[in-house]
Amino acid sequence: MDTRDAPRPVGVNHVVLNVRDIEASHRFWTEIVGLKQVGALRPRADMGPIPRMRFYSGDHGGKMTHHDVALVENPNLPPPKDWALFGEPVAINHVAIAMPDRESWLKRLAFIQAQGVKFHLRVNHGVTHSVYISDPNGYGVELLYELPREMWENDIDAGLNYLALLPTEGPDALVDDLAHSPSFGKAAE
């Protein structure tokens, strides 16, 4: 079978993260990011010792999925290092969490900032507007909203390569100038 004939995946279904303290991580993913816990692993006696595990879902048009993110408690994880987009290598650079729209994203940013969570980066990409934070385990978390398709779909590569760094503190970190975001022309064939 030729690779071009093989079906392509529809996308990433979920991410499973090892965490030191499942309670601290639960608070981050529910209170800060805004996911909802939809389940917890209940091991059977014949399974042997199983670590604690919880499952979380975002809002998918008013419906929950089985999970977008899962947490597995592993108290033996090394302490987190300071997160950097291109810093010291880690297993997961960052997890991107999509907000449903610009207004929801801006409200979530204001909420996160009010909670004292540090914004590592505030970035306008050519396909998304994003903020990068980190969870209690040092994993990078990107909260984003996707720009309208007509702004980037004609040249995805150019959209992916666009980057505008923005302030990470104070009221300026909550400004989103969508009206002046670039649009990208026809892709090279």
C-alpha positions in Angstrom: 0.0 0.0 0.0 1.3 3.5 -0.9 1.5 6.0 1.9 -0.8 8.3 0.0 -3.5 5.6 0.1 -3.4 5.2 3.9 -6.1 7.1 5.8 -4.8 10.1 7.7 -5.6 10.8 11.4 -8.1 13.5 12.2 -5.9 15.0 14.9 -4.6 14.4 18.4 -7.2 12.8 20.6 -5.7 13.3 24.1 -2.5 13.9 26.0 -1.5 12.0 29.2 0.8 13.9 31.6 2.8 12.5 34.5 2.4 14.7 37.5 3.9 14.8 41.0 0.9 16.0 42.9 -2.5 15.1 41.3 -4.4 17.5 43.6 -2.2 20.6 42.6 -2.4 19.5 39.0 -6.2 19.0 39.2 -6.6 22.6 40.5 -4.4 24.0 37.7 -6.2 22.1 34.9 -9.7 22.8 36.3 -9.4 26.2 37.9 -6.7 27.9 35.8 -7.2 26.3 32.4 -10.9 25.6 32.8 -11.2 21.9 31.8 -13.8 19.7 33.6 -12.9 16.5 35.3 -15.0 13.8 33.6 -13.6 10.6 35.2 -11.0 8.9 37.4 -9.4 5.5 37.1 -10.9 3.0 39.5 -8.5 0.1 39.4 -9.8 -3.5 39.9 -8.2 -5.7 42.5 -6.7 -7.9 39.8 -4.8 -5.0 38.3 -2.2 -4.7 41.0 -0.9 -1.3 42.2 -2.0 1.4 39.8 -1.2 5.1 40.3 -4.0 7.6 40.6 -5.3 8.9 37.3 -7.9 11.5 36.3 -9.4 12.5 33.0 -10.4 16.0 31.8 -12.4 17.4 28.9 -13.0 20.8 27.3 -16.3 22.1 26.0 -16.9 20.6 22.6 -20.0 22.4 21.5 -21.8 21.8 24.7 -20.6 18.2 24.9 -17.8 16.5 26.8 -15.3 14.1 25.2 -14.1 11.0 27.1 -11.0 13.2 27.7 -8.6 15.7 26.2 -6.0 15.6 29.0 -5.3 12.8 31.5 -3.1 13.1 34.6 -1.2 10.1 36.1 0.3 10.7 39.6 4.0 9.9 39.9 5.4 11.5 43.1 9.0 10.5 42.0 9.1 13.0 39.1 12.0 15.4 39.3 11.1 19.0 40.3 10.1 21.2 37.4 12.7 23.4 35.7 11.8 26.9 34.5 9.8 26.4 31.3 11.1 28.0 28.1 9.7 27.5 24.6 13.2 26.4 23.3 15.0 25.8 26.6 16.3 22.5 28.0 14.7 19.5 26.3 11.8 17.9 28.0 9.5 15.1 26.9 6.7 17.6 26.1 7.4 21.1 24.9 3.9 22.3 25.5 0.2 21.4 25.3 -2.0 23.7 23.3 -5.5 24.3 24.6 -8.0 26.0 22.3 -10.6 28.4 23.6 -13.8 28.6 21.6 -13.4 32.2 20.5 -11.5 35.5 21.0 -13.9 36.8 23.7 -13.6 33.6 25.8 -9.8 33.6 25.4 -9.5 37.2 26.6 -11.7 36.5 29.6 -9.6 33.4 30.5 -6.4 35.5 30.2 -7.7 38.2 32.5 -8.8 35.4 35.0 -5.4 33.7 34.8 -3.5 37.0 35.3 -5.8 37.8 38.3 -4.8 34.5 39.8 -1.1 35.5 39.7 -0.1 33.0 37.0 3.0 34.1 35.2 2.7 34.6 31.4 6.0 33.3 30.0 5.1 34.5 26.4 2.2 36.4 24.9 2.4 35.9 21.1 0.4 36.6 18.0 1.2 33.8 15.6 -0.2 34.0 12.1 -2.8 31.2 12.8 -3.5 31.8 16.5 -3.2 34.4 19.3 -1.6 32.7 22.3 -0.3 32.9 25.8 2.2 30.4 27.3 2.1 29.5 31.0 3.3 26.5 32.9 1.6 24.0 35.1 2.8 22.9 38.6 4.9 20.2 37.0 6.8 22.5 34.6 4.8 21.5 31.5 4.3 24.4 29.1 0.6 25.2 28.4 -0.4 27.3 25.4 -3.9 28.8 25.7 -5.0 30.1 22.3 -7.8 31.0 20.0 -7.5 30.2 16.3 -7.7 33.1 13.9 -10.4 33.0 11.2 -9.3 30.5 8.5 -9.5 33.1 5.7 -6.6 34.9 7.4 -4.2 32.0 7.0 -5.6 29.1 5.0 -4.1 30.3 1.7 -0.6 30.1 3.0 -0.4 28.0 6.2 3.4 28.0 6.1 3.6 31.8 6.2 1.0 31.9 9.0 3.0 29.3 11.0 6.2 31.4 10.5 4.7 34.7 11.6 5.4 35.7 15.2 4.8 39.0 17.1 5.9 39.0 20.7 3.7 41.0 23.1 3.9 42.2 26.7 3.6 39.5 29.4 2.6 41.7 32.3 0.0 44.2 33.3 -3.0 45.5 31.2 -0.9 45.4 28.0 -0.7 41.6 28.2 -4.5 41.5 27.8 -4.7 43.6 24.6 -5.6 41.7 21.5 -5.4 43.7 18.2 -7.2 41.3 15.8 -8.0 44.2 13.4 -4.3 44.7 12.6 -3.3 41.0 12.4 -1.8 40.0 9.0 -3.5 37.9 6.4 -1.5 35.6 4.2 -1.7 35.4 0.4 -1.8 32.4 -1.9 0.6 29.6 -1.1 3.4 28.8 -3.4 2.5 25.8 -5.6 
